[in-house]
Amino acid sequence: QQSGRRYNLFLKRRLRIDKRHQSKDSVFFRDGVRRIDFVLSYVDDFNKELEKKLERRKEFESNLQKAGLELETEDKKESEDGKIFFVKIHAPWEVLITYAEVLNIKVPIKENDIPSKVENPLDCVLFPLRLPENVMHPEPDYFTAPFSKDKQELYLINDENTFFSPSTRNRIVNYILTRCPYGTEEGKKKFGIKRLLNNGTYTAAYPLHDCQYWKKANDPNCDNERYTLYMEWARFLRFYKEQPLDLIRKYYGEKIGIYFAWLGFYTEMLFLAAVVGLICFLYGLFTMDENMSSKEICDPAIGGEIIMCPLCDQECDYWRLNTTCASSQYSHLFDNVATLFFAIFMGIWVTLFLEFWKRRQARLKYEWDLVDFEEEQQQLQLRPEYEAKCTQKKRNPVTQEMEPYLPLTSQAVRFCISGTTVLFWVSLIIASMIAVIVYRLAVYAAFASLMENTQTLQPISGLLTPQLATSVTASCLNFVIIMILNFFYERIAIWITDMEIPRTHMEYENRLTMKMFLFQFVNYYSSCFYVAFFKGKFVGYPGAYTYMFNSWRNEECDPAGCLIELTTQLTIVMAGKQIWGNIQEALVPWICNWWGRRKARNNPENLYSRWEQDHDLQTFGALGLFYEYLEMVIQFGFITLFVASFPLAPLLALMNNILEIRVDSWKLTTQYRRPVAAKAHSIGVWQEILNGMAILSVVTNAFIVAFTSDMIPRLVYYYAYCENEDSPMSGYINNSLSVFLISDFPERNRPKENPENFVICRYRDYRYPPDHERRYLHTMQFWHILAAKLAFIIIMEHVVFTVKFFIAWMIPDVPADVKARIKREKYLTQKILHEYELEKLKERLCQGDKRATEKEFIATEGRMELSRAM
């Protein structure tokens, strides 16, 4: 019986389609002429709110029609599930030209006649990476000017239906939707589609994709840009191809276009850093057998005879230095002379990246008509939430118009609550990091005892030392805590930013960006900062150890140094975040969409309309791009702040970003509704964050090389303390270990057993032996090394900063040819506008218009001459 009903329903719907003679995959109204610029959807949920929602919708749609928009409703009987109403919105020509003037949208006035730049001699080599010309440049290059209704003859209007691109049309309609009123509730005027979505009056509001992504539309009027983007950009097999940035900008708008331009440029620059990092890693690999320190540690006659002091109180036994043979060899992979070179190189690389990006950004601003686009234009576009919540008004001193404002006292209270909340969450991160440190201190003894007493672990005891086991498990635990805290804080950050009621969309994004970045910075990097700059630095010495909370003895570094542990920490957190992020980005929307479409597969494809197909996709959201930037900036921090400890970090980032570009493009093209187009002429506040991290990275890497690696102690020994000129580094290990008399152990620290009756043990420090008059005090070599470390930091910072600022000064932010083109275009545009005005004035003079005086004519000609002279 049920299958019979479904068949009857199919026949009824098929008859409706046959009557209309229109494909359900169309992006036009039923007449096949008017384009669908936006779609609203809603369901009739029979509850106490039904009448109120009906009233809101009626008022809202009536006001949309008063604003000039045309609506067409698809009854729920027409929908696939028989429950959802769809309201299709079309913006006619009169509405488009009105709001194009309000939004200061630039439109073509003449085809660009400036010669294109000279061909690149490497074009033949780079040909396999190129995309077809019609994909890279989907439309001609024009001189443009802000639209004015009074000068329509000036613009290249060949067809009113296609003059404004679909992305511009949906931007205009969205502007109207966010400001359209729908009534008065509780004495307050209510307006905006966002509020209607929040209260359930509508379930969705979105512009349509132009076709299905896997095949072209049957409609000859369709541009099939989504299909082109999928075939040429969003498939992983095209990973080696350049990105069709002009097409991305045309389809999704400048804001999304600038993100993919930045991500692509960042990935290209990473290639150089990855190659140099790989060379430095290979240098460490090939010189591993020549490393004198690890040779001495692994030598049974040297490292095998050195008895080390216990690493924990009472439970841990004395141990021989050669048990850390494998970890000392692996440490050399990252702790060698190449590390110093790579740290300096990355300080310069990051400057080149930021400076060349400014130039790339300037070129895009010219090519995408964003030269005169200033963020101040967005000040005209107040957030609807700001206008709704700010009931008080005051006169704007510039425009002399009354506008809503938030009183200073209310702002102060909201900022205090916001600041306190952020401070609380940052404190929570620090508390969680301390908890992980306590875990490391508490389980170390357990790992040491377990590995010593468990026979099955003996074969791998050389590779998996207690230090490494503790470091790996603590890093994994820390990663889990990071992800949990991240999940909750994202929601808190959005809530407190909403509470602050920012004035504009840009102000909202900037505030949220700073909150989220501050939190993520502390969340992701705190554990790396601990290992790099605190672990093993405040240990004390046998008999006078320092304790955390007077209970847990502070951790010591491996005899080969703490750098290998920082490398482990960095690899786990960075790689874990990237793997988890890509799984989350690719799988979650795909699973959600599959779940939402599972019923539709039972029906013929021509019954599943374009607006229904898009309705079942995920929403990209206003903050979708924000999370993409945040993910990449956090990765940028990993490859710059701690790169001295892990030269392969840029290579990992490069491989991730090649995948990231295709994952982001795939999900945006296939799994998400089409986002509303938005303008942006830069990456915004993220540029300042990157600049700040670039400066901080010089400092952190200088401190890592000086205090975390063994580079400086080895150099001091090499030049000042070596005893064998034929082999300058022989004896370094013995020199770097101090002597402690076991009988001097207090009861709290003394091991329970000493079966071999050792008399002395060694520990990593530079202190006088027990038979010296200054027993256990720092030796002169300690102060020499400390002075050398501080001198190295000062010299490295000054050298790198000098080179950075010199490079930044040498490289202009705007390329010379772009400057010339901008001036040329401004001149030609002004000339065209002036000639147009002169022609109109001549017409008025010929028609006998008294207002068109001879003086006005002379003034207009004079202005043209002045423009030519300029």
BANU-8634 format. One record per residue (C-alpha): x, y negated, z negated. Coordinates in steps of 0.2 Angstrom, whole numbers, plus 2048, in hexadecimal, padded with zeros to 3 digits. Layout:
<atoms>
XYZ/...
</atoms>
This chain:
<atoms>
800800800/80E7F47FB/8177F780C/8077F4815/8067E380D/8177DF811/8147E4823/8047D9824/80E7CA81C/81C7CD82A/80E7CC838/8077BC831/8177B482F/81C7BA841/80C7B2848/8117A1840/8227A2848/81B7A6859/80E798857/81C78B854/828792860/83678C855/84479684D/84479783A/85779483B/853783842/859773839/84B769840/83976583B/82B76F843/82B763852/83D768856/842756857/84474E846/85475583D/85275C82B/85E751821/85A75780F/84F765807/8467657F7/83F7757EF/8337797E1/8287867DA/8177857D2/81B78C7C0/80A78D7B8/80D7867A7/80977679D/81576C7A7/80D7707B8/8027617B9/8107557B4/81B75C7C1/80E75B7CE/80C7497CA/81E7457CA/82074E7DB/8127457E2/8187347DC/82A7387E2/82673E7F3/81A72F7F5/8287237F1/83472C7FD/82872980B/826717806/839716807/83771B819/83C72E818/83173B821/82C74B818/82675C81E/821769811/82277C814/81578580A/81A7937FE/81179F809/81E79B817/82D79F80B/8357B080A/82F7B47F8/81F7AB7F9/8237A07EA/82D7917F0/8277817F8/834778803/833765806/83D760816/84374E817/848745827/84F733827/84972A836/85471D83F/84D70E836/852715825/86371B82B/86870A832/861701822/86B70B816/87B70C821/87C6FA81F/8796FB80C/88770980A/8926FF816/89470E821/8A170C830/89B710841/8A4711852/8A570185D/8B270686A/8BC71586E/8CE714867/8DA70E875/8EA70F86A/8F571C871/8F772B867/90872E85E/916737868/91574A869/91F75385C/92D75D864/92976B858/91876D85F/91D77C86A/92478585B/915780850/90878585E/903796855/8FE78C846/8F377F850/8E0780852/8D777B862/8D6769865/8C3769865/8C4770853/8D176584D/8C9755854/8B7758856/8B374685C/8BC738864/8C672B85A/8BC71A859/8BF708853/8B2706846/8A96F883C/89C6F882E/88B6FA834/87F6EB836/86D6EC83C/86F6DB844/87D6E184F/8766F2856/87B6EE868/88D6ED862/88E6FF85D/89070E869/87F715866/87C722874/86F72C86A/86672785A/864739855/87673D855/87E72B852/87F72F83F/88774083B/87D74C830/889749822/886736823/873739824/873745814/87E73880B/87172A80F/86273580A/86A73A7FA/86D7287F6/85A7257F7/8567357EE/8617307DF/85871F7DD/8467237E2/83A7207D3/82D72D7CE/8237247C1/82471E7AF/82572A7A0/82672478E/826712793/83671479E/8377147B1/83D7257B7/8467287C7/8537337D0/8537457D7/86074A7CA/8537477BC/8467517C5/85275F7C8/85675F7B5/84475F7AF/83F76D7BC/8347637C7/83E7687D6/8497787D6/8567727E3/85B7647EE/8687667FC/86D76280E/86C77081A/87B779822/879778835/87978A839/87E79B832/89079D82F/8927AE838/88A7A9849/88579A853/873793852/867796861/863784861/86D77B86E/86C76B864/876772856/88876E854/88C77F84C/89A776841/897783833/89B79183E/8AA789845/8B1785834/8AE79782F/8B679F83E/8C579383F/8C878E82C/8BF79981F/8C57AA824/8D57B081B/8DC7B782C/8DE7A4831/8E97A1821/8F879C82C/8EE78F836/8ED77C833/8DD77682B/8D076D836/8CF75E82B/8C5752837/8B8760838/8B8763825/8B6750823/8A874F830/89E75D829/8A175B816/8A6749814/8B6740810/8B77457FD/8B8758801/8C3754810/8D074B806/8D075A7F9/8D4766807/8E175A80F/8EA7597FE/8E976B7FA/8F076F80B/8FE76280A/9027697F8/90377A7FF/90F77580D/91B76C801/91B77B7F6/923785804/93377C802/93377D7EF/92F7907F0/93D7937FC/94A78A7F1/9437937E2/9447A47EA/9567A07EF/95A79C7DC/9527AC7D7/95C7B67E3/96C7AE7DD/9687B47CB/9647C57D2/9747C77DC/97F7C07CE/9767CA7C0/9857D77C0/9927C97BF/98A7C27AF/9977C37A1/98A7C0793/97F7CF798/98F7DA79B/9957D778A/9847DA782/9827EA78C/9947F0788/9937FE77B/9A47F8775/99E7E6772/98B7E5771/98A7F676A/9967F275C/98D7E1757/9807E474A/9727D774A/9697D173A/9577D7739/9497CE742/93D7CF734/93D7D0721/93F7E1719/9367EC726/9427E9734/9537F2735/9647EC73B/9667EE74E/9747EF75B/9757E1767/9767EC777/9647F1774/9607E177D/96A7E578C/95C7E6798/9547D5792/9647CC793/9677D27A5/9557CC7AA/9587BC7A1/9667B87AD/95A7B87BB/9537A87B5/9617A17AA/96F79D7B5/97778E7BE/96A78E7CC/95D78A7BE/9657797BB/9667767CE/95377B7D0/94E7707C2/9567617CA/94F7667DB/93D7677D4/93F7567CC/94374F7DE/93675A7E7/9287547DC/92C7427E1/92D7467F4/91C74F7F2/9137407EA/91B7337F6/91873D806/906740800/90372E7FE/90972C810/8FD73A816/8EF73380C/8F2722814/8F172A826/8E1733821/8DA72281B/8DD71B82C/8D7729836/8C772B82B/8C271982B/8C6717818/8D2709819/8C66FC813/8BC708808/8BF7037F6/8B970C7E7/8B16FB7E2/8A36FF7EF/89E70D7E4/89A7007D6/88A6FC7E0/88570E7DE/88270F7CB/87E7207C4/86C7237C3/86E7297B1/8777197AD/86870E7B4/85B7197AB/86371A79A/869708799/8596FE796/8626EE792/8676E27A0/8736D37A1/8776C87B0/8866CD7BA/8926BE7BA/8976C27CC/8876C67D5/87C6BC7C9/8706CA7C9/8686D37BA/8706E57B8/86F6F27AA/87D6F379D/8816FD78E/8846F377E/8966F2777/8906FA767/88870876F/89870B77A/8A370B76B/898718761/898723771/8AB722773/8AE726761/8A3736762/8AC73A773/8BD73776C/8BA74175C/8B3750766/8C2750772/8CE74F763/8C575D75A/8C6769769/8D976476C/8DB768759/8D277975C/8DF77D76A/8EE77975F/8E6784751/8E379275D/8F6791763/8FB791751/8F17A174F/8FA7A975D/90A7A4756/9057AC745/9007BC74F/9127BC757/91A7BB746/90E7C873E/90F7D574B/9227D474F/9267DF740/9197EB745/9207ED757/9327EE751/92D7FC745/922805752/92F80575F/93D80B753/93281974C/92981F75B/93382C766/92882A775/92D817776/93F81A775/94381C788/93C80B78B/94280277B/9507FA785/9447F2791/9357EF785/93D7E7776/9337E1767/9357CF76D/92F7D277E/9207DD778/91B7CF76C/91D7C2779/9137CB787/9047D077B/9047BE774/9047B6785/8F57C178A/8EC7BD77A/8F07AB77D/8E97AC78F/8D87B3789/8D77A577B/8DA798789/8CC79F794/8C07A0786/8C478E780/8C3788792/8B278F794/8AA786785/8B4775787/8AE773799/89C772793/8A1767784/8AB75B790/89C75979C/89075678D/89B748785/89E73F796/88B73F799/889738787/89572978B/88972479A/89771F7A7/8927117B2/8967187C3/89A7297CA/8AC7267CC/8AD7207BA/8A47307B5/8B073B7BE/8C07327B7/8BA7337A5/8B67467A7/8C77487B0/8D17417A2/8C774B795/8C975B79E/8DB7597A3/8E0754791/8D876478B/8DE76F799/8F0768797/8F076D784/8E777D787/8F2784795/90377C791/90477D77E/90A78F77D/91778B78A/91D77C780/91E786770/929794778/934787781/93777A774/932782762/935794762/94679975B/94B787757/945787745/94A79873F/957794731/9647A272E/9657B3725/9627AF712/95A79E716/94C7A2723/93E795726/92C79B725/91B79672C/90F79271E/91C79A712/9167AB718/91C7AF72A/92E7AE72F/9317A373F/9357AC74F/9477AE756/94C7AE768/9537BD770/9667BD770/9657B9782/95B7AA77F/9487A477F/9487A1792/9427B2796/9347B178A/92E7A0791/92F7A87A3/9247B679C/9177AA794/91779F7A4/9157AE7B0/9067B57A6/8FD7A57A3/90079E7B5/8FD7AF7BE/8EE7B37B3/8E67A37B6/8E87A47C9/8E27B67CB/8D37B37BF/8CF7A27C8/8CF7AA7D9/8C47B97D4/8B87AD7CB/8B77A17DA/8B47AF7E7/8AA7BC7DE/89E7B37D3/8957A97E1/8967B87ED/88D7C37DF/8817B57DB/87C7B37ED/87B7C67F1/86F7C77E2/8647B97E8/8637C07FA/8607D27F6/84D7D17FA/8507C780A/8597D5812/8487DE813/8417D181F/8457CD831/8537C0833/8477B483C/83C7B382D/84A7AD822/84A79A825/85978F825/853785815/85079680D/86179D811/86978D80A/85E78D7FB/86579F7F6/8777987F6/8807927E7/88177F7E3/8927777E5/88D76A7D9/8947587D6/8A375F7CC/8A776D7D8/8B67637DF/8BB75E7CE/8BE7707C8/8C87737D8/8D47647D5/8D67697C2/8DB77B7C7/8E87747D3/8EF7677C7/8F17737B9/8FB77F7C5/90576F7CA/90A76E7B8/90F7807B7/91B77E7C6/92276D7C0/92376C7AD/92B77E7AA/9327827BB/9447837B4/93F7937AB/93779B7BA/93D7977CC/9307A27D3/9227987CD/92078D7DD/92079E7E7/9127A47DD/9097947DF/90C7947F2/9047A57F4/8F57A07E8/8F27907F2/8F2799803/8E47A47FC/8DC7957F3/8DA78B803/8D179A80B/8C779F7FC/8C178D7F9/8BD78B80C/8B479C80C/8A97987FD/8A5787803/8A078C814/89779D810/89279D7FE/88D78C7F9/87F7807FF/886771809/88C7647FD/8867527FF/893748808/89D73B7FE/8AB72F802/8BC72E7FA/8CC726800/8D872F7F4/8D973D7E7/8D57307DA/8DA7317C8/8E37427CC/8F17387D5/8F572F7C4/8F57407BB/9017487C8/90D7397C6/90C73A7B3/91074D7B4/91E74A7C1/92773E7B4/92474A7A5/92B7597AF/93C7517B0/93C75079D/93676179A/94276A7A6/95076079F/94C76678E/949778794/95A77979C/96277178C/95977977E/950789784/95D790790/96F79578C/97678A799/97E77C78E/985788781/98E79278F/995782797/99C77C786/9A478D783/9AB78D795/9B377C794/9B777B781/9B878B778/9BD799784/9CC7A377F/9CF7AD78F/9D37A279E/9D27B17AA/9C17B57A4/9BA7A579D/9A97AC797/9B07BB78F/9AD7BA77C/99E7AE77E/9927BA776/99D7BD767/9A07AA765/98D7A7766/9897B2757/98C7AE745/9917BA737/9867BD727/98B7C7718/97D7D4715/9807D3702/97A7C0703/9697C5709/95B7C06FC/94F7CE6F7/9417C7701/94B7C9712/9567D870E/9517E8718/94B7F770E/958802716/96A80171B/96E81371F/97F80E728/98480371A/9877F4725/9917E671C/98E7D7728/9817D3736/9817C6743/9747B9748/9727AC756/97979C750/98979274E/98D79373B/99C796730/99F7A872A/99D7AD718/9AF7AC714/9B079A719/9B078B70D/9A1784716/998795718/988795722/989783727/98977E739/99A77E742/9A277074C/99D77A75C/98A779757/98C766757/996766767/988770770/97A765769/98475576F/98675D780/973762781/96E75077D/97B749789/974755797/962750794/96773D795/9717407A5/96574B7AE/9567407AA/95F7307B0/9667397C0/9557407C5/94B7317C0/9577267CA/9567317D9/9437327D7/94071F7D7/94D71D7E5/9437297F0/9327217EB/9397107F0/940716800/93171F806/92371280A/911717805/90A713816/913719826/91870B831/90E711840/8FE712835/90170082F/9026FA841/8F3704846/8E96FD838/8EE6EB83D/8EA6EF84F/8D96F684B/8D46E7840/8D96DB84D/8D06E485B/8C16E7850/8C06D484B/8C26D085E/8B46DB863/8A96D4855/8AD6C2859/8AA6C486C/8996CC868/8956BD85D/89B6B186B/8906BA878/8816B986C/8846A6869/8856A387C/8756AC87F/86D6A1871/87469187A/86D69788B/85C69A883/85C68887C/85E68D86A/86067D860/869685852/87768B85D/88067B85E/890678869/89A676859/895687853/89B68E864/8AB685863/8AE68B851/8AB69D856/8B769C865/8C4694859/8C26A384D/8C66AF85B/8D56A585F/8DB6A584D/8D86B884C/8E36BB85B/8F06B0853/8EF6BA843/
</atoms>
